[in-house]
Amino acid sequence: MANSTQLYISPNKVGIFFGRVGKTMARIERLFNVEIRIEENVADGERVTIYGRDENRKRAQEYVKSLCYPETSVTVPFPPAMLSELIGRNGTNHQWLAAESGTVIAFRDGTMAEIRGSRAAVELARHLVEEQVRDHYSSHPVVEGWSEIVERRG
């Protein structure tokens, strides 16, 4: 089918994909500028069709895989003062990090980013988060201990 990509979501992952009252699915549509339709309910899950430009569909598909079937996950520490910067105004930086890398990123305890997805996507997201922390501390006073963590990983 032109301008569409189909994938199947197993029954035990459908709730993750839809999210609360369809919010996760709507977020994916907004984040990647695609339209998602549930084509049919099949015995082995839901058939989902993603419509949009090729690159947008590919990135949305990667994100859905990261959300429902992550290959790996890492936890990246960051200084508490960085949380608002990593999230960004109205979540714009958080959304950019997720869209750019194709990963699912959750901030935990205000000091850690949990990143899930394919190995390559997780590595890219880890690099992007650490780069933002490094960039922040190259122009701001260093919080004791955090710059050393970031430098060792970079």
N, C-alpha and C positions, 0 to 999 in steps of 0.2 A: 504494500500500500504506500503510495507516494506521500511524503511529508508526515508519516506516522511511524511510530515504533510500538510494538506490542510486547508486553511482558506479563508473566503470571506471578501472582503473589499467593503463597500458600495460606491456607486457612488460619494457621497460628500466627501469621504476620500481618493479616489484613487490618487488625486494630492499630498496629504500629503505623501502617501506611496512611490510614484515614485520619488517625489522631482524634482528639476530642472534638466532636461535632464537625468532623471534616476539616479541621483547621490545618492539619499537617499537609493534606492534599492541596488545599488552597495556598498554603505557603510555598509549596513546590511550584505550583503554577505561577505564582507571583515572582518567585526567586529566579526562575529560568525562562519566563515569558513563554510558557507553553499552556496548552489546554489538555486536561486529562479527563478521559471518559472511562467509565466502568462499562465494558461492553456486555459482559454476561457473567453470571455466577455459575462457575463450573465446579464439578465435584472436587477437584484438587485446588480450589482457591478462586481468585478473581482474575479475569483477563482485563488488563488495563491497557488502554491505548493512549499514547502521548502524541499530541499534534503540535507542530511548530517547525521552525527552521531546523535544519540538520544539526548544527552545533548545539543549539538549545536542547533539542531532544536527547542528544548524546549525553550532555551534562546532566539533564534531569534524570535520565536512566541510571547514570553512575551514582547520583545522589540517592535514588530509591534503593539501589543495591547496597549502598553504604548504610542506609537506614535499616533495611530489613535483613540483610545478609552480610554484615561486615566481615571482612577477612581478618582484620586485626584492629587493635586499639592501643593507643598510648595516652599517658597522662603527662602533660607538660606543666611544670610549675611556673608561676609568675608572681611578682610582688603584688600584694593586695591593692596598691595604688594604681595598678595597670588595668584593673577590671573594667572601669568605665571606658577607658580608651579602647580596650579590646572589643567591647560590645559596641561602642560608638553611639552617636546620637540616634535615637529611635531604632537601635539595633543594626544600623547600616554597616558597620565594620564587621560585626558577627555574620551578617548575611553575605557580605562580600567574601569573607574567609571561607564560608561553606560553599558558596557558588564557585569561587575561583579554584578550590581544591577538590570539590565533589565529595566532601566528607560531611559527617554530622559532628558538630562540635557542641559540647555541653560544658558550661562553666560550673565548677563544683567548689563550694566553700569559699568563693571569692579569691582563691589562690591557685586553682588548677583548671586546665582545659583538658577535658576528656575528648579525644578525637577518634572517630570510628570510620572505617571504610576500607578500600583496597589498600594494599601495602604502599603502592606508589602515591596514592592520594593522601594517605595518612602522613607519609614522609613530607610531601609538599606542604600540607597544612601545618605540621610541626615546624617546618622551616619558616613559614610565614609568621606564625605566632612568635617564635623566637627572634625573628628579624625585627618585628615591631617592638619587642621588649628591648632589644639591643639599640635600635634607633632612638627609642625614648630615653634610655639612659646615656646615650652619647651626647644628648643635649640637656639633660637634667641631672641633678645630684644623684649619685649612686646610692641605692639602698644596700646597706652592708650585706654581703653574701650573695645577693641575687646576680650581680654581674658575673661573678665567677661561675655560677651554675650555667648561665647562658653561654659564656665564652667556652667552657669545656664542651658543650654540646654542639656549638657552631663550628 
